[in-house]
Each structure stands twice: as C-alpha cells, then as structure tokens.
Amino acid sequence: MTGTEGASRSGEAPGARRRTPGSGARRRGTPRSGGTAWPALVLAAVGALLAAIGVWHARGGTADTDQDAAHGSCAPTALLEPPCGAWWGAYIPYARDGSLKDAVYAFEKKIGRRLDLVHNYHDMSRTERDGVLLTPDERELGRDRLLMLAWESTVWTEPHHENWTETQLGWRAVADGTFDEEIIDPQARRLKAYGERVFLSFDQEADFRTPDAGTPEEFVAAYRHLHDRFERLGVDNVVWVWTVSGYLGNAGLMKSLYPGDDYVDWIGMDQYNYFRCHDSENWLDFERSQRPSYEWLRANVSATKPVMLAEFSTAPDPDRPGRQRDWYREMPAVVPTLPGVRALVHWNRPVPGEGCDLTVDRGPALEGYREAGRAPYFRQRLPAR
C-alpha cells in the first residue's frame, strides 16, 4: 500500500461473474464393488490417511521428510512455489520498542500459528532503520520463515513510513545507474551473503506511483536494471515479484508496467474490501474482492506465473461485525479455486480514515483469520534452509 494511494480501488469489474467455490472440481467416479475385500481395503486406506494427517498436524503442518523424499510432488520449487497449497504470510508493523521480531512473535501467538512468510518494507535511505535489506530482526525471523522484502525507490520522511510521506528518487535515475554504487550494490551484496532465498518486490503498486516516480517505460527500465545489476553481482537467491494494485481502473497502465516474463518470477496484487473506509457502500466478500483482478492478470499478463496476494484485508462493517469473521472464513474454500494463488500476505496495519482498521488483532476478524489459518491448504512445508 503506497503512501500516495488513497482512493478506493477495488478490482471488482462491473458485472463480474462469480463462481461458487469448488464449482470447477472434477467429480470422481464411484468405485466398483469387488467383493468382501473392498471394505477392508477402504478402511485400511482411511486409517492410513488419518494417521498421516495426525502426524502432519502434530508437526504443525510440516510434512514428513522421508515421505517428501519418496513423494516429493508437494515440495516447494526453486522459485519458492508450493505446488499443493499456499504460503500464509503477513505484514506486521514494528512493535513500540522498535522490534520487528517482538511484533511478529506477538502476532503469531495471537493467531495460534507461525507465519510461513514475513513481509517487510524498505526505502533507499541507507539508514540502519529502514534502508538496509536484511536487518538483524529479519535475519532472525528468516531462520524458520520466508522473507518478502518490498524495496521502494524513495526516502521516507519518518521512521517506518509513519505518516506515508516520502521523497521519490525517480525511476529514470535508477535505470541510469545513479544509485548503483552507493545504494543498490551494497544491498545486493548483503542479500547474496545471506544465501537463503528471499522474495523481492521493487516499488510495489507501481501503478499508483506514476507519474510521480516516472513513466511506465521508465519503471520497466528501472526494474530490469535492478534485476540485471543483481545478476551481474552474482545474486542468485532472489525471487523477483512484480506487484501492482490489481485495481482494474488501471488495467491498461498495469499491462504497460510489466517488465516481461524473463524478469518476473511471481506476480503480486494488492486488493482489499475497503467498504466504508473509503466511503463505499458495496461490501465485497473475499471472493468478489480478489477474483476479478486475479482473472484479469491471468488473462492479460501471465497465465503461468504464481500469484501472491501481496496485500489483502477487509475493513469492518460496524453494523454487522460478523461480516469480518465470515470474510476470512471463506478463504479456505475460495483460494483453491484461484489455482495460481500460492501465497497470501495479510496487511495488518490500520490506514488513515474512519473505519479503516484493517487488522485482525481482535474480535470477529481475529476469529475468522485464526480459523482460516488452520486450513491444510495454508499449512505447507517450508523449503530446507
């Protein structure tokens, strides 16, 4: 969510066709009866399945290593795509004491599980506070979680982008190599030294950064320059995420911002149910808030790249508090019907405005989010570190 973006920008297209969750599932044939041995075989198979599920749950959703070696189809790919489900992640603001670790640990205790993926934002200020990729807290969290770093070509006015004010450095300057030696190269070397694979998104929601940061052509040039510079320095542990808002009012603009398949590993989109937060009376359930933008990206940008819901959340309905709970409860049924979605990153920070508490810190929102996070589809085995 950029500091300059303030208007309601749901991706729902007028008249968008909704599909009932699971409506595309293939029906399985009914087994033929084969005599008295058939019930015993069924019971044995069910027993084995229940035992496996018991082991899986006992390990917090981590598949058995020996089984993975023999049946490795669900192991994450080299580009961190989980073939059998989706990563469960979140962006958590820093704690009052300035610790990212404390904030993440407190959130995980509240939701009753460890996050698969921690999302954090950085500027290009070179300060230890915000301008250094892979802070000590990020390194600590990255021991048993994936990291997603959103790197902005800006310098924030306040720590951690407190009041959303910033100075743009400009995409043309990035593409021209102005910041290579002082900013880009040192951070690239830090990532290389870290060694573990990390997600990296350059100027998330670029469609809401133009024209202040430059033209679409300048963004593409800047993105490609950053990618090529990392490659030239031997940084091979970065998984590149191209992230746009997903707002379909920007459809043509988003398409013009795509750097090309050779430069993008994942596609990210940031869609919300803002409801009255942005003076809208149109409540969008989880499916209606995500499916139109997802399907547009599949049809117009890439039908094969894995998709990350790089930011998502819902505002509350003060008249019907239970709606927030149901919004999250719907996710385990809907996400598998968006088969390219392989990571979900909850935005857990309020934004300015009345009714704009987008967190799941309490009440029905927390209840629904906790329940969704227990779904097996969101309990995938992390890659070996």
C-alpha positions in Angstrom: 0.0 0.0 0.0 1.7 3.2 -1.2 1.7 6.5 0.7 0.3 8.3 -2.4 -2.7 5.9 -2.9 -5.8 7.0 -1.1 -8.8 6.3 -3.3 -11.0 3.3 -3.2 -9.6 0.8 -5.7 -11.4 -2.5 -5.5 -10.6 -4.6 -8.6 -14.2 -5.7 -9.0 -15.3 -5.3 -12.6 -18.9 -4.2 -13.2 -21.0 -7.3 -13.8 -18.1 -9.6 -13.0 -19.3 -13.2 -13.0 -18.8 -15.0 -9.7 -18.2 -18.7 -9.4 -19.3 -20.8 -6.5 -16.2 -22.1 -4.6 -15.5 -25.6 -5.7 -17.8 -25.4 -8.8 -14.9 -26.3 -11.0 -14.0 -29.5 -9.1 -13.9 -32.7 -11.2 -16.3 -35.5 -10.0 -14.6 -38.7 -9.0 -16.1 -42.0 -10.3 -17.8 -44.3 -7.9 -15.6 -47.3 -7.1 -16.8 -50.7 -8.3 -17.6 -53.3 -5.7 -15.0 -56.1 -5.8 -16.2 -58.5 -3.1 -15.7 -58.6 0.6 -12.1 -57.4 0.4 -13.2 -53.9 -0.7 -14.5 -52.6 2.7 -11.3 -53.8 4.4 -9.2 -52.0 1.8 -11.2 -48.8 2.2 -10.9 -49.0 6.0 -7.2 -49.6 5.7 -6.7 -46.7 3.4 -8.8 -44.4 5.5 -6.8 -45.4 8.6 -3.5 -44.7 6.9 -4.8 -41.4 5.7 -6.0 -40.4 9.2 -2.7 -41.5 10.7 -0.8 -39.4 8.2 -3.0 -36.4 8.9 -2.4 -36.9 12.6 1.4 -36.8 12.1 1.1 -33.8 9.9 -0.9 -31.8 12.4 1.4 -32.9 15.3 4.2 -31.3 13.4 2.4 -28.0 12.8 1.6 -28.7 9.2 5.2 -29.8 8.3 5.2 -32.9 6.0 7.4 -35.9 7.0 10.9 -35.6 5.4 11.0 -39.2 4.4 7.7 -39.0 2.7 8.8 -35.9 0.9 11.8 -37.8 -0.4 9.6 -40.6 -1.8 6.7 -38.4 -2.8 8.2 -35.0 -3.5 5.4 -33.6 -5.6 4.5 -31.1 -2.8 8.0 -29.9 -2.2 8.4 -26.1 -2.9 10.1 -25.3 -6.2 13.4 -23.4 -6.6 11.3 -20.3 -7.1 9.5 -20.9 -3.7 6.2 -22.0 -5.2 4.3 -24.6 -3.1 2.6 -26.9 -5.6 0.0 -28.2 -3.1 -1.2 -25.1 -1.4 -0.2 -21.6 -0.5 2.1 -19.8 2.0 0.4 -18.0 4.9 2.1 -14.6 5.5 1.6 -11.2 6.9 3.0 -7.7 7.1 3.2 -6.7 10.8 4.2 -3.1 11.8 7.2 -2.8 14.2 6.5 -3.0 17.9 6.6 0.1 20.1 10.1 -0.8 21.2 11.2 -0.8 17.6 11.5 -4.6 17.3 10.1 -6.4 14.3 10.8 -9.8 16.0 8.6 -8.9 19.0 5.8 -7.7 16.8 5.8 -10.9 14.7 6.1 -13.2 17.7 3.2 -11.4 19.4 1.1 -11.7 16.2 1.8 -15.4 15.8 0.8 -16.0 19.4 -2.5 -14.2 18.8 -3.3 -16.2 15.6 -2.2 -19.5 17.0 0.4 -20.4 14.4 3.7 -19.5 12.9 3.7 -17.5 9.7 5.2 -19.0 6.6 6.2 -15.6 5.2 7.0 -12.3 6.8 6.6 -9.2 4.6 8.6 -6.0 5.4 9.1 -2.7 3.6 12.3 -0.7 3.0 13.3 2.6 1.4 16.6 3.5 -0.3 17.7 5.8 2.5 20.7 3.6 3.5 19.7 4.1 7.2 20.0 1.1 9.5 16.4 1.7 10.5 14.7 1.3 7.1 17.3 1.4 4.3 19.2 -1.8 4.9 17.9 -5.0 3.5 18.0 -7.9 5.9 18.1 -6.2 9.3 19.2 -8.4 12.3 15.5 -9.0 13.1 14.8 -10.1 9.5 17.7 -12.5 9.6 16.4 -14.0 12.9 12.9 -14.3 11.6 14.2 -15.8 8.4 15.6 -18.8 10.2 12.3 -20.6 10.0 10.2 -18.3 7.8 10.3 -17.0 4.3 11.1 -13.3 3.9 9.4 -10.9 1.4 11.2 -7.6 1.1 9.4 -4.7 -0.6 12.1 -2.2 -1.7 10.9 1.3 -2.6 12.9 3.9 -4.7 12.0 6.6 -2.1 13.4 8.1 1.1 10.8 8.1 3.8 10.3 11.2 5.9 9.5 9.4 9.2 10.8 6.1 10.6 9.0 3.1 9.1 6.9 5.3 6.7 4.9 6.5 9.7 2.9 9.2 8.0 3.2 7.9 4.5 5.4 10.9 3.3 8.4 10.3 1.1 10.8 11.7 -1.5 10.8 10.0 -4.8 14.2 9.2 -6.3 12.8 8.6 -9.7 12.8 5.5 -12.0 14.9 7.2 -14.6 17.7 7.8 -12.1 17.5 4.1 -11.0 17.6 2.9 -14.6 20.6 5.2 -15.4 22.6 3.6 -12.6 22.8 6.7 -10.5 22.3 4.7 -7.3 24.3 1.6 -8.2 27.5 2.1 -6.2 26.0 3.8 -3.1 22.7 2.0 -2.7 21.9 -0.9 -5.0 25.2 -2.8 -5.0 25.7 -2.8 -1.2 22.2 -4.2 -0.6 22.6 -6.7 -3.4 25.8 -8.0 -1.7 24.0 -8.3 1.6 21.4 -10.4 0.0 24.0 -12.6 -1.7 25.8 -13.1 1.6 22.6 -14.1 3.3 22.4 -17.0 1.0 18.8 -18.1 1.6 16.2 -17.5 -1.0 14.1 -14.3 -0.4 11.2 -12.7 -2.3 12.0 -9.1 -3.5 9.4 -6.7 -4.9 10.6 -3.4 -6.4 8.3 -0.4 -6.0 5.1 -2.3 -5.0 2.0 -0.9 -6.6 3.9 0.8 -9.3 0.6 1.7 -11.0 -0.1 4.2 -8.1 3.4 5.6 -8.2 3.2 7.0 -11.7 3.6 9.8 -12.8 5.4 11.0 -9.6 8.1 8.3 -9.9 8.2 8.4 -13.7 6.6 6.8 -16.8 5.7 3.1 -17.3 8.7 2.8 -19.7 11.0 4.2 -17.0 9.6 1.8 -14.4 10.3 -1.1 -16.8 13.8 0.1 -17.4 14.4 0.6 -13.7 13.1 -2.9 -12.8 15.2 -4.5 -15.5 18.3 -2.6 -14.4 17.9 -3.7 -10.8 17.4 -7.3 -11.9 20.4 -7.2 -14.2 22.6 -5.5 -11.7 21.8 -8.2 -9.1 22.5 -10.9 -11.7 25.8 -9.2 -12.7 26.8 -9.3 -9.0 26.0 -13.0 -8.7 22.9 -12.6 -6.6 21.1 -15.8 -7.4 18.9 -16.2 -4.3 16.3 -13.5 -5.1 12.9 -14.5 -6.3 11.5 -11.5 -8.2 8.0 -10.3 -7.5 6.3 -7.8 -9.7 3.5 -6.2 -7.7 0.6 -4.0 -8.8 -2.5 -2.9 -7.1 -4.8 -5.0 -9.2 -7.3 -2.1 -9.5 -9.0 -2.7 -12.8 -9.4 1.0 -13.4 -5.6 0.9 -14.0 -5.8 -2.1 -16.3 -4.0 -0.6 -19.3 -1.4 1.0 -17.1 -0.7 -2.2 -15.2 -0.1 -4.0 -18.5 2.3 -1.3 -19.7 4.3 -1.7 -16.4 5.1 -5.4 -16.9 8.9 -5.9 -17.3 8.5 -9.3 -19.1 8.5 -12.9 -18.2 12.3 -13.1 -18.2 12.4 -10.6 -15.3 9.5 -11.7 -13.2 9.1 -14.9 -11.1 5.9 -14.1 -9.3 3.0 -11.7 -9.9 1.7 -9.8 -6.9 -1.6 -7.9 -6.4 -3.0 -5.8 -3.5 -6.7 -6.0 -3.3 -8.9 -5.1 -0.3 -12.5 -4.9 0.8 -12.3 -1.3 2.0 -16.1 -0.9 2.4 -16.8 2.4 4.4 -13.1 3.0 4.9 -13.3 4.7 1.5 -16.9 5.7 1.6 -18.2 2.7 -0.3 -21.5 1.1 0.5 -20.5 -2.0 -1.6 -19.3 -4.8 0.7 -17.1 -7.3 -1.2 -16.7 -10.7 0.3 -13.3 -12.3 -0.1 -14.0 -13.9 -3.5 -15.5 -10.7 -5.0 -12.6 -8.7 -3.7 -9.9 -11.0 -5.3 -11.3 -13.0 -8.2 -11.8 -10.2 -10.8 -8.2 -8.9 -10.5 -6.8 -12.4 -10.4 -8.6 -13.4 -13.5 -7.6 -10.2 -15.4 -3.9 -10.8 -14.5 -4.1 -14.4 -15.7 -5.7 -13.3 -19.0 -3.7 -10.2 -19.7 -0.3 -10.5 -18.0 0.6 -14.2 -17.4 -1.3 -17.4 -17.3 1.5 -19.3 -15.7 3.4 -17.2 -13.1 2.5 -17.9 -9.5 0.4 -15.2 -7.9 0.9 -13.6 -4.5 -1.9 -11.7 -2.7 0.9 -9.4 -1.6 -1.5 -7.3 0.5 -5.1 -8.1 1.4 -7.5 -7.3 4.2 -11.1 -6.2 4.9 -12.4 -3.2 6.7 -15.1 -3.8 9.3 -18.8 -3.4 8.9 -19.9 -1.5 12.1 -23.5 -2.6 11.6 -22.7 -6.3 11.1 -19.4 -7.2 12.9 -19.7 -10.8 12.0 -19.1 -10.0 8.4 -15.3 -9.7 9.0 -15.2 -13.2 10.5 -17.1 -14.6 7.6 -14.8 -12.8 5.1 -11.8 -14.7 6.4 -13.7 -18.0 6.9 -14.4 -18.0 3.2 -10.7 -18.1 2.2 -10.0 -21.9 2.5 -12.9 -22.6 0.1 -12.2 -19.9 -2.4 -8.4 -19.8 -2.7 -8.1 -23.3 -4.2 -10.4 -22.1 -7.0 -7.8 -19.4 -7.8 -5.2 -22.1 -8.6 -2.4 -19.7 -9.4 -2.5 -18.1 -5.9 0.4 -19.6 -4.0 1.0 -17.0 -1.2 -1.3 -14.8 0.8 0.1 -11.8 2.8 -2.3 -10.1 5.2 -1.9 -6.3 5.6 -2.1 -5.9 9.4 -1.9 -2.2 9.8 -4.6 0.5 10.2 -4.6 3.1 7.5 -5.8 6.8 7.9 -9.5 7.3 7.9 -12.6 6.4 9.8 -13.4 2.7 9.7 -10.0 1.8 8.3 -8.8 -0.7 10.9 -7.6 -3.4 8.6 -6.0 -5.5 11.3 -7.1 -8.9 12.6 -5.9 -8.1 16.1 -9.2 -8.7 17.9 -12.9 -9.7 17.7 -14.6 -11.3 14.7 -11.7 -10.5 12.4 -9.3 -12.4 14.6 -11.7 -15.3 15.0 -12.1 -15.7 11.2 -8.4 -15.3 10.4 -7.4 -17.8 13.0 -9.8 -20.3 11.7 -8.7 -19.8 8.1 -5.1 -20.2 9.1 -5.8 -23.7 10.3 -6.8 -25.0 6.9 -4.5 -27.7 5.5 -4.2 -25.7 2.2 -2.3 -23.0 4.1 -0.1 -25.4 6.1 2.7 -26.2 3.5 6.2 -27.5 4.2 8.8 -24.7 4.1 11.9 -25.3 1.9 15.0 -26.7 3.5 17.1 -23.7 4.8 
